[in-house]
Structure formats: structure tokens, C-alpha cells
Amino acid sequence: MKEHEIASLFNLDNKVAVIAGGSRGIGLAIAEVYALAGAKIVVSSRKQQGVDEAAEKLRGQGAEVLPVAANVSVDEDRVNLVQQTMDWAGKIDILVNNAGTNPAYGPLQDVAFEAWGKTFKTNLDSAFRLAQLVFHSCMKDNGGAIVNTASVAAFTSTPMLNTYNITKAAMVHMTRALAHEWGPYGIRVNALAPGVIRTQLSRALWESDQGEKFAKGLPLRRLGEVDDIRGAALLLASDAGAYITGEYIVIDGGELIGS
Ligand SMILES: NC(=O)c1ccc[n+]([C@@H]2O[C@H](COP(=O)([O-])OP(=O)(O)OC[C@H]3O[C@@H](n4cnc5c(N)ncnc54)[C@H](OP(=O)(O)O)[C@@H]3O)[C@@H](O)[C@H]2O)c1
């Protein structure tokens, strides 16, 4: 195998990638690596300012970008996100379902049903519905890759935070079910399962003393950074992962080994 063939395995030239929940954190890191690999990027999240800033950053790195403000919990916004992308680029090759939230805190018997519903809407329903929309708008004819951001929480129980864990466990199973049903259409569906990555979402943990203690207990002795997600995300979206579907990749510094 030649050096340029290795590079072409990871090349995303002429691909169009939609990153839902892409304005910061893990989603922005994924948008950056896909753009560097050659993809056109649709960067999306709720706040217009967030997507505009992310788009400016990506354009500064030479990418072609369409910023679209969309709340993944709202069907009108999801439909509009897919429609705007189709109008702009004529196709969608890669969908990253990365938006996630964790508002339901407490033992399961006391979790407010509204917070339970909100967590499912943002973390799970949105990914399912966007996958459906993208399937019908073009992937059923052209194939593609869907990457769902799950979590190591999918494989563990975390008392006080288990609503989140349940949504991520369901996301992993949804990933396998979609991969099974859509493989014949040339659509691969996989998931990322990060451990603690230092972002706004996990700030409460890593800013506390508990964060340092937790990091010291990990086999790799440090928390994750958003850049740690890039390699696995690119593998799952590119030809390097052409025969991988229905899988999840754990990126957790070894956290799950001991649990
Ligand atoms: N950080 C970790 O330790 C960790 C570990 C495992 C899994 N994850 C998962 O990784 C994903 C990204 O998390 P992160 O840590 O990078 O969080 P983050 O820094 O808070 O970023 C979340 C992104 O999602 C967007 N977003 C949130 N709610 C949305 C909604 N309803 N509709 C559209 N966009 C929405 C946010 O932008 P707006 O606020 O503008 O909407 C932002 O772009 C999540 O699915 C999370 O569950 C994170």
C-alpha cells in the first residue's frame, strides 16, 4: 500500500457532512476534522451566534460551510435543517447526531417526567428523526454514513444521572437496528462512546476536585479533550471504516475497563 492510498482512506473530498450540535465541544472538533479531510460542512445548533462563530472558525481553516440554527428537539427545525442542506449542496453523505443534554438529575423515582421527556427528545428522538429525514431525502439512493454520539454512560448505571444513561443506551441499540435495516441501502450507522471529555457539558465534573481524582484513577491518567474524538469520528465517516457498521467506539482513556 502506498502513502497516498493511506491518505485517501480518510479523504472526504466532495462529501457533505451535517453536524447537529456542532457549534462547540465534541461536535465542533468533529466538524473541524471532517472539513480538514475535505468535506463541506453544515454546522448546526440552537443558537445563531454559536453556529455563525463555528462557521467563521471553519472557514478560517479553508472549509465551505453552511451555518443553520436548528433545535433538534423541534421537528420543523429538523425538516428545515435537512431541506436547507439539500438546497445548498444537493446531497448529504454524513450525518452526525451529536446534540445532547443532561437536565434530569436525581434518583429515578423522583425524576420529573418533563425532564425525562426533554432528555429523550434531545438525545434520542432527534437522532432517530434526523436519520429518517436524511434517509428519505437522499441516503436511500446514495448511501452514506451516520455517526451517533452516545457515551460510556450507555454501558453503566450512574445513580442521580441515569435518565441520561438510559437515552445513550437506547441510542447504541438504535444505532445497531438502523445499521441492520439500512445496510442494504449502503448506509453505515455507528456510534461514538466518549468517556469524560472536557467540554461545557461536563464542566461541573472536571472543574471540581472530584474531576482530578477521577482523572488520576483512569488507566491513561487524564481526562479526554475534544481532539481525542477526531480519529474515531473520521474513521467512522470515511472509507477507512467502509466495512464497519452497527458498532460503537469507546474513547474513554480506559474508564470502562475497570467498571
Ligand atoms: N463531554 C463529555 O464528557 C461527553 C461524554 C460522553 C458523551 N458526550 C456527548 O457528546 C455530545 C456533545 O457534548 P459536548 O460535551 O460537546 O457538549 P457541549 O460542549 O455542551 O456542546 C453541545 C452542542 O450541542 C448543541 N445543542 C445542545 N442542545 C441542542 C439542541 N436541542 N438542538 C441543537 N443543538 C443542541 C450546543 O449548541 P447550542 O447550545 O447552541 O444549541 C452545542 O453545539 C452530547 O451528545 C453528549 O451527550 C459528552
Ligand as a Chemical Component Dictionary entry (heavy atoms), coordinates in Angstrom:
data_LIG
# 
_chem_comp.id                   LIG 
_chem_comp.type                 NON-POLYMER 
_chem_comp.pdbx_formal_charge   0 
_chem_comp.three_letter_code    LIG 
# 
loop_
_chem_comp_atom.comp_id 
_chem_comp_atom.atom_id 
_chem_comp_atom.alt_atom_id 
_chem_comp_atom.type_symbol 
_chem_comp_atom.charge 
_chem_comp_atom.model_Cartn_x 
_chem_comp_atom.model_Cartn_y 
_chem_comp_atom.model_Cartn_z 
_chem_comp_atom.pdbx_ordinal 
LIG N1  N1  N 0  -18.345 15.920 27.331 1  
LIG C1  C1  C 0  -18.430 14.662 27.730 2  
LIG O1  O1  O 0  -17.792 14.260 28.712 3  
LIG C2  C2  C 0  -19.279 13.689 26.960 4  
LIG C3  C3  C 0  -19.115 12.324 27.225 5  
LIG C4  C4  C 0  -19.878 11.404 26.526 6  
LIG C5  C5  C 0  -20.793 11.834 25.584 7  
LIG N2  N2  N 1  -20.945 13.177 25.354 8  
LIG C6  C6  C 0  -21.923 13.569 24.337 9  
LIG O2  O2  O 0  -21.283 14.351 23.355 10 
LIG C7  C7  C 0  -22.224 15.225 22.741 11 
LIG C8  C8  C 0  -21.655 16.615 22.684 12 
LIG O3  O3  O 0  -21.453 17.058 24.013 13 
LIG P1  P1  P 0  -20.350 18.119 24.437 14 
LIG O4  O4  O 0  -19.730 17.602 25.641 15 
LIG O5  O5  O -1 -19.508 18.502 23.282 16 
LIG O6  O6  O 0  -21.327 19.318 24.879 17 
LIG P2  P2  P 0  -21.303 20.879 24.645 18 
LIG O7  O7  O 0  -19.926 21.417 24.613 19 
LIG O8  O8  O 0  -22.269 21.397 25.641 20 
LIG O9  O9  O 0  -21.904 21.031 23.161 21 
LIG C9  C9  C 0  -23.207 20.646 22.879 22 
LIG C10 C10 C 0  -23.551 21.084 21.468 23 
LIG O10 O10 O 0  -24.891 20.674 21.181 24 
LIG C11 C11 C 0  -25.686 21.838 20.891 25 
LIG N3  N3  N 0  -27.031 21.561 21.376 26 
LIG C12 C12 C 0  -27.443 21.308 22.646 27 
LIG N4  N4  N 0  -28.768 21.112 22.672 28 
LIG C13 C13 C 0  -29.201 21.212 21.388 29 
LIG C14 C14 C 0  -30.476 21.119 20.770 30 
LIG N5  N5  N 0  -31.592 20.870 21.454 31 
LIG N6  N6  N 0  -30.539 21.293 19.417 32 
LIG C15 C15 C 0  -29.417 21.539 18.690 33 
LIG N7  N7  N 0  -28.201 21.652 19.234 34 
LIG C16 C16 C 0  -28.098 21.490 20.566 35 
LIG C17 C17 C 0  -24.963 23.002 21.573 36 
LIG O11 O11 O 0  -25.198 24.272 20.985 37 
LIG P3  P3  P 0  -26.445 25.241 21.398 38 
LIG O12 O12 O 0  -26.368 25.453 22.862 39 
LIG O13 O13 O 0  -26.250 26.480 20.562 40 
LIG O14 O14 O 0  -27.662 24.511 20.975 41 
LIG C18 C18 C 0  -23.512 22.582 21.289 42 
LIG O15 O15 O 0  -23.158 22.878 19.955 43 
LIG C19 C19 C 0  -23.513 15.071 23.550 44 
LIG O16 O16 O 0  -24.392 14.198 22.877 45 
LIG C20 C20 C 0  -23.051 14.441 24.854 46 
LIG O17 O17 O 0  -24.068 13.690 25.478 47 
LIG C21 C21 C 0  -20.212 14.105 26.012 48 
# 
loop_
_chem_comp_bond.comp_id 
_chem_comp_bond.atom_id_1 
_chem_comp_bond.atom_id_2 
_chem_comp_bond.value_order 
_chem_comp_bond.pdbx_ordinal 
LIG N1  C1  SING 1  
LIG C1  O1  DOUB 2  
LIG C1  C2  SING 3  
LIG C2  C3  SING 4  
LIG C2  C21 DOUB 5  
LIG C3  C4  DOUB 6  
LIG C4  C5  SING 7  
LIG C5  N2  DOUB 8  
LIG N2  C6  SING 9  
LIG N2  C21 SING 10 
LIG C6  O2  SING 11 
LIG C6  C20 SING 12 
LIG O2  C7  SING 13 
LIG C7  C8  SING 14 
LIG C7  C19 SING 15 
LIG C8  O3  SING 16 
LIG O3  P1  SING 17 
LIG P1  O4  DOUB 18 
LIG P1  O5  SING 19 
LIG P1  O6  SING 20 
LIG O6  P2  SING 21 
LIG P2  O7  DOUB 22 
LIG P2  O8  SING 23 
LIG P2  O9  SING 24 
LIG O9  C9  SING 25 
LIG C9  C10 SING 26 
LIG C10 O10 SING 27 
LIG C10 C18 SING 28 
LIG O10 C11 SING 29 
LIG C11 N3  SING 30 
LIG C11 C17 SING 31 
LIG N3  C12 SING 32 
LIG N3  C16 SING 33 
LIG C12 N4  DOUB 34 
LIG N4  C13 SING 35 
LIG C13 C14 SING 36 
LIG C13 C16 DOUB 37 
LIG C14 N5  SING 38 
LIG C14 N6  DOUB 39 
LIG N6  C15 SING 40 
LIG C15 N7  DOUB 41 
LIG N7  C16 SING 42 
LIG C17 O11 SING 43 
LIG C17 C18 SING 44 
LIG O11 P3  SING 45 
LIG P3  O12 DOUB 46 
LIG P3  O13 SING 47 
LIG P3  O14 SING 48 
LIG C18 O15 SING 49 
LIG C19 O16 SING 50 
LIG C19 C20 SING 51 
LIG C20 O17 SING 52 
# 
